[in-house]
Amino acid sequence: MTEHLKVLITVKTYPIPSSKYDELVCTAGVTETGDFIRLYPINFRDLPFSQQYRKYQWMEVEATKHTGRDSRKESYRPKFETIRLIGEPISPKNNWAERARYVLAKKSQSMEHLRDQQEQDRASLGIFKPKYVDDLIVSSDDDKWKPAFEAALRQQRLWETRTVSQEPPRKVPFKFQYRFGCDDPRCNGHQMMIEDWEVGALYWNCINAGATPDEACAKVKQKFLGELCAADRDTHFYVGTILAHPKSWVVIGVFWPKAMPQMSAATPSLFD
């Protein structure tokens, strides 16, 4: 059954080639009541400019609930032609207050609490505030997509009529992981992969500007650890599960308004 959804876009994951979906981008957001929605697949780079949504922008779209292999309760398959953007992205003024009104409406206490929710009702998206973030770990990864992915994507783009002719998205030859802990007595610490589109975009922007791979990685670390997780930020992580590994969670975005001046380790978040 087709549903009419109104979604505030909060995150996009980095695009990967897909033999079934051409190019897979997972987009997530929240409804006006703070419920989480996942929209995929979306071939974002092939959308007309008028439909290329930005973070914290409202979107209306017709979509059907995913069934079969994807049993995650938040997953919907959008009809690309029905995407309609509503106004400009919500401003970060007043320390992101209007954004927080929606994205933190149903925040979780911890990663442990989200796992509890997953067991109870198949939850696979959420947001929470880590107690601390002590590192962003960079490790080498393959610099090429799997040959089968690239071959399938190139074949589809060869025979299909598209608005834009594109090469497959470039593979980032590094993995980036946050190391953090939760405000939960059960927490023994976490090391979680970052799949945020903006990590890959920042890496390639640095490379395009002449940086070496090591310099680009250092820039990513400075931005995503030194800035987004700085002591003067009220940092929250958007997280979601992986379809192929439904028990595995990854960081898909960061919500990082400034912390209130009076906040300390013993003081609740502005939005608690």
PyMOL commands that set and color helices and strands:
alter all, ss='L'
color gray80, all
select helices_A, chain A and resi 44-46+49-51+80-82+93-103+111-121+147-159+197-208+213-227
alter helices_A, ss='H'
color red, helices_A
select strands_A, chain A and resi 2-12+16-18+22-24+27-30+36-39+58-65+75-78+84-86+125-128+132-140+174-181+190-193+236-242+245-255
alter strands_A, ss='S'
color yellow, strands_A
deselect
rebuild
show_as cartoon
